[in-house]
């Protein structure tokens, strides 16, 4: 499989639900909306896709459905992370067989492994495929950060581990990664509101939640930053910023699904327990923020 660039704006897709089941009609509609909007890649069944509450069968069926609908027009990066190494390896192997272009692998959550444990976990996953592995460091959800030395060791051992989605909220962390590995490591923002400052210090794009809804706007922001037009990028960032914050006023993906359902992109804002619908107060704040974008 020819490697395609994993940079620019990549959407961490929601998984639409309807009456408790995956809504594949809405999922196909969403993929079409993304590609029409100029997206650079798609991530099915990451955290935004509510991977913890999908069954294994649903998890793989969603990945296969996105691959089928994308039809090779953009890279599909399967979310294959787990807090069980064996499960992450199996999901990676099956996603490889399904035709995924790459895998997004989050740090194991809840277990809180040591840095040595993290290295062996990701090494096992990398051994299950020769396709790109995007490491995903999000200590706020996992309780552990993928340390820079671990990233360096993985990068040195595996030629297909040279990307990281960085969602620790720190510009300094991006600087640390780029200081250590430079052009040998592609950093992608995992925080929509920090995409511009991350790119200013070397990130090459974003794996975005907001682009589920604002695909053209987020894509334009990233294109401007990649073209080093930071004056225009900053102006667009300031316009988008209140909305980017409001989309995380409650746990992701509750607000983004509510906004997408309101816009008619998906049929329902339904999420799976233990997530629940937005409060009326939060919904009012989100609606006001979206209205200011018009």
VOGU-3710 file (C-alpha; in Angstrom, 3 decimals, decimal comma):
1> xxxxxxxxxx> 0,000/0,000/0,000  1,414/3,377/-1,039  1,895/5,673/1,943  -0,124/8,874/1,791  0,660/11,957/3,875  -0,939/11,869/7,296  -0,948/15,610/7,810  -3,385/18,504/7,461  -6,894/18,202/8,877  -8,011/14,718/9,879
11> xxxxxxxxxx> -11,427/14,225/11,453  -11,910/12,039/14,512  -15,339/10,840/13,420  -18,295/10,518/15,747  -20,152/7,216/15,627  -23,810/8,077/14,969  -26,406/6,097/16,899  -30,138/5,726/16,410  -32,295/3,885/18,932  -29,269/2,211/20,470
21> xxxxxxxxxx> -27,749/0,932/17,237  -24,996/2,288/14,986  -26,662/4,511/12,385  -24,799/3,484/9,250  -26,893/5,746/7,011  -25,759/8,786/8,996  -22,187/7,478/9,073  -22,095/7,234/5,276  -23,607/10,709/5,012  -20,960/12,025/7,393
31> xxxxxxxxxx> -18,090/10,533/5,371  -19,501/12,098/2,193  -19,837/15,460/3,983  -16,228/15,266/5,123  -14,806/14,423/1,709  -16,886/17,114/0,001  -15,558/19,595/2,574  -11,941/18,814/1,645  -10,835/16,714/4,601  -7,342/15,163/4,518
41> xxxxxxxxxx> -8,148/11,983/6,447  -10,678/10,203/8,636  -10,373/8,410/11,978  -13,210/6,003/12,737  -13,628/4,693/16,288  -11,250/6,875/18,203  -12,335/8,306/21,540  -14,703/10,663/19,715  -16,218/7,576/18,086  -17,129/6,247/21,568
51> xxxxxxxxxx> -14,871/3,240/21,158  -15,177/2,160/24,840  -18,903/1,462/24,430  -18,834/-0,233/21,027  -18,740/-4,002/20,880  -15,790/-5,544/19,019  -18,118/-6,373/16,143  -19,436/-2,811/15,970  -15,900/-1,421/16,254  -14,697/-3,330/13,206
61> xxxxxxxxxx> -17,926/-2,860/11,261  -17,662/0,930/11,653  -14,055/0,850/10,413  -15,047/-1,280/7,430  -18,003/0,992/6,635  -15,808/4,117/6,621  -13,201/2,405/4,422  -15,927/1,339/1,991  -17,511/4,799/1,846  -14,186/6,649/1,537
71> xxxxxxxxxx> -13,303/4,501/-1,494  -9,634/5,390/-1,290  -10,239/9,129/-1,692  -8,665/9,990/1,675  -6,640/7,937/4,167  -8,659/6,056/6,775  -6,872/5,782/10,109  -8,484/3,127/12,281  -8,698/3,663/16,016  -7,222/0,440/17,421
81> xxxxxxxxxx> -6,113/1,402/20,910  -7,033/-0,475/24,072  -5,862/-0,824/27,657  -5,246/-4,487/26,825  -2,179/-5,064/24,663  -3,622/-8,270/23,219  -6,830/-6,478/22,249  -4,961/-3,557/20,650  -2,830/-6,012/18,651  -5,924/-7,891/17,472
91> xxxxxxxxxx> -7,798/-4,717/16,495  -4,729/-3,508/14,628  -4,337/-6,789/12,763  -8,014/-6,927/11,793  -8,047/-3,273/10,726  -4,962/-3,921/8,591  -6,792/-6,812/6,946  -9,843/-4,590/6,387  -7,715/-2,127/4,412  -7,083/0,700/6,872
101> xxxxxxxxxx> -4,315/3,027/5,710  -2,990/3,589/9,250  -3,815/3,045/12,918  -4,335/5,509/15,769  -3,271/3,854/19,024  -4,023/5,572/22,311  -1,946/4,978/25,437  -3,474/2,301/27,658  -6,028/3,888/29,958  -6,705/3,109/33,622
111> xxxxxxxxxx> -3,799/0,614/33,920  -1,247/3,462/34,278  1,707/1,414/32,941  5,307/2,470/33,440  7,198/4,030/30,562  8,835/0,647/29,938  5,385/-0,916/29,858  4,265/1,691/27,329  7,229/0,893/25,099  6,469/-2,824/25,073
121> xxxxxxxxxx> 2,751/-2,175/24,507  3,331/-0,020/21,434  6,110/-2,298/20,178  3,668/-5,223/20,222  1,092/-3,209/18,286  3,695/-2,042/15,772  4,686/-5,649/15,215  1,137/-6,461/14,039  1,263/-4,211/10,962  3,673/-2,493/8,603
131> xxxxxxxxxx> 1,272/0,410/8,097  1,676/3,754/9,877  1,065/3,845/13,607  0,028/7,204/15,060  0,754/7,225/18,788  -1,897/9,032/20,816  -0,852/10,719/24,041  -3,756/12,091/26,081  -2,794/11,961/29,777  -6,024/13,616/30,895
141> xxxxxxxxxx> -7,970/10,509/29,848  -5,290/7,840/30,251  -3,542/8,949/33,415  -0,131/8,540/31,757  1,860/10,460/29,147  3,872/8,755/26,424  7,301/10,087/27,385  9,607/11,614/24,791  12,255/8,877/25,358  9,629/6,200/24,627
151> xxxxxxxxxx> 8,665/7,958/21,394  12,352/8,134/20,452  12,855/4,411/21,115  9,798/3,461/19,091  10,796/5,774/16,252  14,288/4,233/16,174  12,993/0,646/16,143  9,989/0,936/13,816  10,094/2,932/10,587  6,285/3,064/10,506
161> xxxxxxxxxx> 5,989/4,695/13,950  6,738/8,338/13,194  3,538/10,172/14,029  1,989/11,278/17,316  -1,335/12,854/18,179  -0,504/15,166/21,042  -3,394/16,018/23,360  -1,632/16,984/26,558  -2,468/20,673/26,247  1,170/21,820/26,223
171> xxxxxxxxxx> 2,955/23,773/23,514  6,181/23,031/25,366  5,591/19,306/24,917  5,385/19,787/21,122  8,667/21,676/21,306  10,232/18,812/23,287  9,159/16,256/20,696  10,436/18,347/17,785  13,706/19,146/19,566  14,284/15,437/20,100
181> xxxxxxxxxx> 13,278/14,128/16,675  12,777/17,065/14,321  11,495/16,083/10,891  11,680/12,377/11,852  8,447/12,805/13,845  5,154/14,247/12,613  3,168/15,866/15,408  -0,587/16,315/15,055  -2,599/18,427/17,468  -5,197/16,595/19,501
191> xxxxxxxxxx> -6,710/19,800/20,930  -8,790/21,892/18,527  -8,288/25,139/20,416  -4,491/24,605/20,456  -4,005/23,665/16,800  -2,633/27,035/15,768  -0,084/27,417/18,612  0,956/23,772/18,176  1,550/24,352/14,471  3,554/27,485/15,240
201> xxxxxxxxxx> 6,151/25,267/16,951  6,170/22,428/14,459  2,944/20,410/14,412  1,749/19,562/10,898  -1,977/19,421/11,380  -4,747/18,242/13,664  -6,863/15,212/14,392  -9,961/17,259/15,014  -13,286/16,854/16,754  -14,629/20,211/15,563
211> xxxxxxxxxx> -14,132/19,303/11,903  -16,987/16,802/12,204  -19,098/19,949/11,891  -16,711/22,713/10,758  -14,790/20,768/8,142  -14,152/23,709/5,788  -13,262/26,129/8,567  -10,791/23,858/10,364  -9,261/22,784/7,049  -8,778/26,420/6,085
221> xxxxxxxxxx> -7,139/27,230/9,431  -4,646/24,390/8,994  -3,933/25,290/5,363  -3,167/28,887/6,342  -0,812/27,771/9,109  0,957/25,304/6,826  1,424/28,121/4,317  2,978/30,235/7,114  0,192/32,824/6,791  -0,161/33,205/10,527
231> xxxxxxxxxx> -1,836/36,625/10,340  -4,857/35,201/8,503  -4,715/31,980/10,510  -4,802/33,929/13,788  -7,790/35,949/12,604  -9,682/32,766/11,738  -8,597/31,124/15,005  -10,012/34,029/17,022  -13,302/33,743/15,141  -13,513/29,999/15,772
241> xxxxxxxxxx> -12,182/29,969/19,339  -15,470/30,513/21,275  -17,063/27,701/19,314  -14,053/25,408/19,805  -14,323/25,903/23,553  -18,104/25,439/23,588  -17,778/22,131/21,736  -16,036/20,784/24,847  -18,329/22,322/27,442  -19,399/18,771/28,316
251> xxxxxxxxxx> -17,558/15,488/27,728  -16,710/14,775/24,104  -18,547/13,790/21,896  -21,760/15,012/23,562  -21,598/18,650/22,335  -20,311/17,904/18,828  -23,056/15,329/18,288  -25,678/17,826/19,478  -24,349/20,437/17,046  -24,198/17,950/14,169
261> xxxxxxxxxx> -27,747/16,742/14,764  -28,968/20,329/14,865  -27,215/20,939/11,527  -28,749/17,815/9,995  -25,408/16,066/9,419  -26,463/13,080/11,540  -29,983/11,971/12,419  -29,605/11,989/16,199  -27,410/13,398/18,973  -27,672/10,066/20,783
271> xxxxxxxxxx> -24,685/8,927/22,858  -24,158/5,749/24,828  -24,190/5,558/28,613  -22,363/6,539/30,756  -22,448/9,632/28,524  -25,768/11,466/28,505  -27,465/14,302/26,611  -26,369/17,892/27,170  -27,996/19,986/29,853  -30,232/22,817/28,721
281> xxxxxxxxxx> -27,719/25,352/30,038  -24,831/23,875/28,052  -26,991/23,562/24,937  -27,834/27,258/25,157  -24,143/28,211/25,395  -23,240/25,978/22,443  -26,084/27,327/20,305  -25,005/30,900/20,991  -21,363/30,136/20,110  -22,364/28,486/16,829
291> xxxx> -24,643/31,401/15,966  -21,734/33,817/16,255  -19,947/31,976/13,440  -22,596/32,923/10,906
//
